[in-house]
Structure formats: C-alpha cells, structure tokens
Amino acid sequence: MKTNTNSAKQTIIHAHIVPNSVEKIRLQDYAPEIFKLYIPSNSGIKKAIKRGQILTDGKTSETGNWVCEGQVLELIEDPNNKPKVYEFNLEVIFEDEHFAVINKPAGIIVSGNTFKTVFNALPHNLQPSTEPDALRSPTPVHRLDNQTSGLLLIAKTKTAQIELGKEFANNTIQKKYCTIVIGKVHTNQTITSPVDDKPSETSFEIIRVVKSLKYNELSCLKVYPKTGRTHQIRIHLASIGHPILGDKLYGNIDTIHKGKGLFLCASEIKFLHPKTFVPLIFKIDVPQKFQSILSREKRRWNTYNAK
C-alpha cells in the first residue's frame, strides 16, 4: 500500500469505519456497498481505486487489499471533477455547523451520474460549515428513493459524516414513514423476510382504512424500518399482498394512480447529534396528496353507494 502524500489537499467525500462484523473480503468487493451512494457501479469503484480516490487509513489502496476491522476507508474527490451546483430550492428543516435536515421532494434522486440531484443542489441551499473538518460539499449520509419524499440527513463535516454513519450502521437511528397501500390491512405486524439475502425488519401499524371504488380498499400505515435495505419498505409491503399505491416496480398496473407518484414519505427521524450526542427528533407533515386521495376515494365510494 502506497503512502498518500497529498492528503491535506484532498476533499473527503465519505468516510467509513469497518465494523467488527465484517467477514474476510477484498476492498474491490467491499467498497461498492459502502460507497454506492456516490459511485453506483462496481466498475466505477475499481476505477476510483486505481485513480487513488479510495484511502485506507490515510493511504492509497489497491483493489486486492483485504478489509479489516477498524480500518478507516475514505472516498476522496477526483481532482479532475469540478464541483457542480444545481440551483434547485430545497426545504431546509434544520441546519447547524455540523449537519442539516432537508425535506426531499419526490421525483429527484439523492445522487448519481446526473446533474439534477439533491447532492448537487445542497451547496445552493446550505451554508458552508466553518468547522476545521468541514466537507467541501454537504453530503447525504443515507438515501431515499427517487419517488420517496421526506427527511434526509446531510453531513457538513467529516466528524458528522462518520458519527451519523456509525448510527446508521448500528441501526440506532429511528425512522418513521407514512404510506398508503392497496387493500385492507387487518393487523399490525413485523415483517422479517430478507432483502437481497440480508436480514431485514419492518414493522407497521394501521392508521386508517377507507373504501375505494377503484382499489376496493386503501390502508394508511405508519411504518418503522429497523434496517435500511434498498427498497426495503416497498418490497416488504408488496410481499404481504399490499403494494404501495403508485409503486410501478413492486406493484402492478392497478397500483398506479396517474400523476400522483409513490405514496411513501419519511415523516420522522430520531438520532443523536453527531457532535454533542444530544438526542434529536425531527418531524414533518406528509404531503397533502395523502389526505386528498383518502378523502376522495371515501367520498366517491359513499356517493356511488348512496345511489
């Protein structure tokens, strides 16, 4: 492993501490999962390693290096890529020198190989941190699907990035979602079926059930994912026969409500402040479309059956 002599001049995009649960694995196989928010393909990860963009304990890495417990893996900015700023207004729920919470709208991806992303819009919406370990660009520490709206945590410093990453890795961050699903859900329950062959757990409680001419019935749920697998909530609810309204991927043609998108919103998040470790909780109201669709379907049902 070669020493990195220019680390002081380099910008850290994301830092990760290897947990004690990691099995014997090489960097080229481990890194895609850790850095997928920023480099979505395995080939992109390999190229980044060869460019010297992935450091292990501050030193440049090679694809065949073994990953070990306690190592600090860092993805640094490619000096050939100039920062991009997408002038798109986001609702900022909270911001301090260390982190921010935004309300991500549906229809915009968090990050990826395109210009119109939340990541590229953050410099337009947030103030630069004045902390010594400030990140060059504010960085999301988790992901919400393109069509999912709601609360998204943003790190503004390297310390916040690492500490919030630890909280997600340890499943100590508590998230609550609101969703509307097809059909009548009869009981509150916990789903533990694996997602992508990984242990996964989602609990939910029933908030409201309404009659519907088009869907027979719709159920509004509060959902509590204990783990954070890709598309976990959508997969789990579809697996019990109640796909989310508007889900084109895990539902079918009958689940689509034209022009309204996916009815899934991250409405609450609890975590520890990454610097002071004070418990925090943030909540937002779900989009108006949730109440509108429930009221509309109930009204149509009552009108039809009153004839």
Residue pairs with C-beta under 8 A, 6 or more apart in sequence:
1 56
1 59
1 60
1 61
1 62
1 65
2 59
2 60
3 59
3 60
4 10
4 52
4 55
4 58
4 59
4 60
7 55
7 58
7 76
10 76
10 77
10 79
11 76
11 77
11 135
11 136
11 137
12 74
12 75
12 76
12 77
12 135
12 158
12 161
13 38
13 75
13 76
13 77
13 135
13 137
13 139
14 34
14 35
14 37
14 38
14 74
14 75
14 139
14 161
14 165
15 72
15 73
15 74
15 75
15 158
15 161
15 162
15 165
16 34
16 35
16 72
16 73
16 74
16 162
16 165
17 70
17 71
17 72
17 73
17 162
17 165
17 166
18 30
18 67
18 68
18 69
18 70
18 71
18 72
18 73
19 69
19 169
20 69
20 70
22 30
22 67
22 68
22 69
24 66
25 66
25 67
26 63
26 64
26 65
26 66
26 67
27 49
27 54
27 56
27 61
27 62
27 63
27 64
27 65
27 66
27 67
27 73
28 42
28 45
28 46
28 49
28 63
28 64
30 67
31 45
31 48
31 49
31 54
31 73
32 39
32 41
32 42
32 45
34 73
35 45
35 48
35 54
35 75
37 110
37 111
37 140
37 142
37 143
38 75
38 111
39 45
39 48
39 75
40 112
40 113
45 54
46 63
48 54
48 75
48 78
49 61
49 62
49 63
50 63
51 78
52 60
52 76
53 75
53 76
53 77
53 78
54 60
54 61
54 73
54 74
54 75
54 76
55 61
55 72
55 73
55 74
55 76
56 65
56 71
56 72
56 73
57 71
57 72
58 72
58 74
61 73
67 73
77 136
83 123
83 136
83 137
84 115
84 120
85 120
85 121
85 123
85 124
86 115
86 116
86 117
86 120
86 121
86 124
87 121
87 124
88 108
88 116
88 121
88 124
89 121
89 124
89 125
90 102
90 103
90 104
90 105
90 118
90 121
90 122
90 125
91 102
91 103
91 105
92 100
92 101
92 102
92 103
92 125
92 126
93 100
93 101
93 102
93 103
93 151
93 282
93 284
94 100
94 101
94 282
95 101
95 126
95 127
95 156
97 129
97 130
97 131
97 156
97 157
98 129
98 131
98 155
98 156
98 157
98 159
98 160
98 273
98 274
98 275
99 153
99 154
99 155
99 156
99 157
99 160
99 164
99 273
99 274
100 122
100 126
100 138
100 153
100 154
100 156
101 151
101 152
101 153
101 154
101 269
101 282
102 118
102 122
102 125
102 151
102 152
102 154
103 149
103 150
103 151
103 152
103 284
104 110
104 118
104 144
104 148
104 149
104 150
104 151
104 152
104 266
105 149
106 146
106 147
106 148
106 149
106 261
106 262
106 287
107 146
107 147
107 261
108 116
108 117
108 118
108 121
108 146
109 116
109 117
109 118
109 146
110 117
110 118
110 119
110 140
110 143
110 144
110 152
111 117
111 118
111 119
111 140
111 143
118 140
118 152
119 137
119 139
119 140
122 137
122 138
122 139
122 140
122 154
123 137
123 138
126 138
126 154
126 156
128 134
128 156
129 135
129 138
129 156
129 157
131 156
131 157
131 159
133 157
133 158
133 159
134 156
134 157
134 158
135 155
135 156
135 157
135 158
135 161
138 154
138 155
138 156
139 154
139 155
139 161
140 152
140 153
140 154
140 155
141 153
141 154
141 155
141 160
141 161
141 164
141 165
141 168
142 152
142 153
142 168
142 228
143 230
144 150
144 152
144 266
145 231
145 234
145 262
145 264
147 246
147 261
147 262
147 264
148 262
148 264
148 265
148 266
149 264
149 265
149 266
149 287
150 177
150 265
150 266
150 267
150 284
151 175
151 266
151 267
151 268
151 269
151 282
151 284
152 266
153 164
153 173
153 269
153 271
155 161
155 164
155 274
157 274
157 275
159 274
159 275
160 274
160 275
162 274
163 272
163 274
163 275
164 173
164 271
164 274
167 173
167 271
167 272
167 274
168 228
171 226
171 227
171 228
172 271
172 272
173 269
173 270
173 271
174 224
174 269
174 270
174 271
175 224
175 225
175 228
175 266
175 268
175 269
175 270
176 222
176 223
176 224
176 266
176 267
176 268
176 269
177 222
177 223
177 224
177 225
177 233
177 264
177 265
177 266
177 267
178 207
178 220
178 221
178 222
178 223
178 264
178 265
178 267
178 286
178 290
179 220
179 221
179 223
179 233
179 237
179 244
179 245
179 263
179 264
179 265
180 218
180 219
180 220
180 221
180 244
180 245
180 263
180 290
180 293
180 294
181 218
181 219
181 221
181 237
181 242
181 243
181 244
181 245
182 215
182 218
182 242
182 243
182 244
182 245
182 251
182 254
182 255
183 215
183 216
183 217
183 218
183 219
183 241
183 242
184 209
184 216
184 217
184 219
185 204
185 206
185 209
185 219
185 221
185 242
187 206
188 203
188 204
188 205
188 206
189 203
189 204
189 240
190 201
190 202
190 203
191 200
191 201
191 202
191 203
191 236
191 237
191 239
191 240
192 199
192 200
192 201
193 200
193 236
193 239
194 200
195 227
195 229
195 230
195 231
195 232
195 235
195 236
196 229
196 230
198 227
198 229
199 227
200 227
200 229
200 232
200 236
201 225
201 226
201 227
202 223
202 224
202 225
202 226
202 227
202 232
202 233
202 236
202 237
203 223
203 224
203 225
203 226
204 221
204 222
204 223
204 224
204 237
205 221
205 222
206 219
206 220
206 221
207 220
207 221
207 222
208 219
208 220
208 294
209 217
209 218
209 219
209 220
210 217
210 218
210 220
210 294
210 297
210 298
210 301
211 217
211 297
211 298
211 301
211 302
212 218
212 297
212 298
212 300
212 301
213 297
213 300
213 301
213 304
214 297
215 245
215 254
215 297
218 245
218 293
218 294
218 297
219 242
220 290
220 294
221 237
223 233
223 237
225 232
225 233
229 235
231 249
231 250
233 244
233 264
234 243
234 244
234 247
234 249
234 250
234 264
235 250
237 243
237 244
237 250
238 244
238 247
238 250
238 251
243 250
243 251
243 252
243 255
244 250
244 251
244 255
244 262
244 263
244 264
245 251
245 255
245 257
245 260
245 262
245 263
245 293
246 255
246 256
246 257
246 260
246 261
246 262
246 263
247 255
247 262
248 255
248 256
257 263
257 293
260 289
260 293
261 289
263 289
263 290
263 293
265 284
265 286
265 287
265 290
267 283
267 284
267 285
267 286
268 281
268 282
268 283
268 284
269 281
269 282
270 279
270 280
270 281
271 279
271 280
272 278
272 279
272 280
273 279
273 280
